[in-house]
Amino acid sequence: MNFEESPEHSMIRSTATEIAEQFGPEYWREMEESGEFSQAFWDELGAAGFHGLLVPDEYGGAGMGTQEMGLVMETLCAEGCGMAGTWYLVLTAGMAAVGLKEYGTERQKETYLTDIAAGDRNFSIGITEPEAGTNTLNVATRAEKNGDEYVLNGQKAWITYSDIADNMIIVTRTTPRSEAERKTDGISLFILDMDADGIDVSPIEKHAINYSNSCEVFLEDVRVPEEDLLGEEDRGWWPLVDMLNPERIGFAAAGTGIGMLAADAAIEYASDREVFDQPIGTHQAVSFPITKAYARMEAARLMRQKAEWLYDQGEECGYETNVAKATAVEAGIEAVKQSMQAFGGWGYAKEYDVERWWREINLTRLAPVTQQMAYNHISQQLGFPRGY
Ligand SMILES: Cc1cc2nc3c(=O)[nH]c(=O)nc-3n(C[C@H](O)[C@H](O)[C@H](O)COP(=O)(O)OP(=O)(O)OC[C@H]3O[C@@H](n4cnc5c(N)ncnc54)[C@H](O)[C@@H]3O)c2cc1C
């Protein structure tokens, strides 16, 4: 085991830190208030080569793995970007790049991976439906073959970036669940062109992260050429599962990243703020809850790094990925909560940002997999009978 940081990783860390310095907490506070997508941040991440981290060299990418992706995301989050550090990269640079690289046809790879690496294409990922949240196998969006096209009808919910993305990797059923031999059969993935006729997108008003929209998407007789099927018809479940692990790794990085950002701000504040003639940080009632959360974040980060390493070796990593996600999120949420406490009433003021990080980090216990479902997966791996 070697914990020494490689020169490549040091370079990635310093590049991410330099970007985060340009897009600090004040910037994101303003972007949240204006409700604007940050094209400037997105382009800066592209210029640094971060869109194409997971894209193989032959398509213009860096040919790296989730170890580098997690490092970039955690650094961006921790150095000032908060949730934006993971949010802007996880769908295109994480999930879409993995799905296309592993399951795309040569034409799809040349078209989409090349564009992702060049910073010219943005993807959303359409899994959730109003009647199929946590239980993805219940998706009911239908794709029916008609000549050399498929015709899509249905509805998706919460699809982040679907209002601005060029494409969506959409999860559909080509065979209804009631007719499939196994419940995992009958799922098909498509690369949807968001300019196609019959797509209607409507943002959902939400609690935080308003520098991007998550939307309801209605599909009525949307025609998709058969060449835009990703992977095999009716066999889309396993490619989808492969794309979910990088997403969980990304959210584990957000958990520790936002937690460390808030904790560092609170440590600075508590070292300076005097109430009873000494800094409040001298009281263990203030320092210990943050310190304990920090220690838990350090351990959760190691678990994420193990999950990333396994994923990059092509090894099974579902257990490690879920442990990393569940523990990073719990530790990060505790860190932000205790940091807010250290700020006292000022923790409630927008100008200190900790209230925004609190709203942001709460998403990580609800998405992309809820904490309960992550623990369901872990407990099943431990040998408990499956209850879902
Ligand atoms: C801001 C935001 C952005 C999002 N972006 C996207 C996106 O880009 N693409 C996308 O596809 N989706 C996206 N989602 C959706 C997200 O992944 C889902 O909201 C999430 O998976 C939960 O689904 P649900 O809301 O329908 O909850 P439900 O499935 O209705 O679950 C409700 C509650 O019951 C619990 N529960 C259900 N079954 C069990 C069980 N067997 N055991 C224990 N507990 C259980 C759940 O854990 C949860 O707490 C986003 C959500 C949000 C809020």
The ligand as an ORCA input file, in Angstrom:
! r2SCAN-3c Opt
* xyz 0 1
  C     -32.122     17.992     -6.821
  C     -32.308     16.611     -7.371
  C     -31.666     16.267     -8.542
  C     -31.882     15.005     -9.102
  N     -31.288     14.706    -10.314
  C     -31.642     13.548    -10.942
  C     -31.165     13.272    -12.264
  O     -30.408     14.056    -12.862
  N     -31.567     12.128    -12.874
  C     -32.407     11.229    -12.269
  O     -32.739     10.225    -12.873
  N     -32.868     11.471    -10.992
  C     -32.505     12.588    -10.330
  N     -32.975     12.831     -9.062
  C     -33.913     11.883     -8.435
  C     -33.344     11.113     -7.265
  O     -32.397     10.184     -7.683
  C     -34.556     10.485     -6.549
  O     -35.291     11.547     -5.955
  C     -34.156      9.489     -5.527
  O     -33.609      8.355     -6.163
  C     -35.335      9.043     -4.650
  O     -36.473      8.739     -5.401
  P     -37.897      9.305     -4.934
  O     -37.729     10.749     -4.714
  O     -38.959      8.902     -5.894
  O     -38.155      8.582     -3.527
  P     -39.016      7.263     -3.247
  O     -38.548      6.137     -4.093
  O     -40.468      7.615     -3.310
  O     -38.628      6.969     -1.732
  C     -39.150      7.750     -0.651
  C     -38.451      7.352      0.652
  O     -38.730      5.969      0.963
  C     -37.498      5.278      1.171
  N     -37.635      3.898      0.694
  C     -38.262      3.444     -0.423
  N     -38.142      2.112     -0.528
  C     -37.400      1.708      0.528
  C     -36.923      0.436      0.963
  N     -37.146     -0.694      0.310
  N     -36.180      0.399      2.102
  C     -35.903      1.548      2.798
  N     -36.348      2.759      2.427
  C     -37.081      2.838      1.304
  C     -36.468      6.046      0.316
  O     -35.143      5.793      0.776
  C     -36.935      7.476      0.540
  O     -36.431      7.968      1.753
  C     -32.738     14.067     -8.442
  C     -33.343     14.413     -7.227
  C     -33.154     15.665     -6.703
  C     -33.862     16.017     -5.425
*
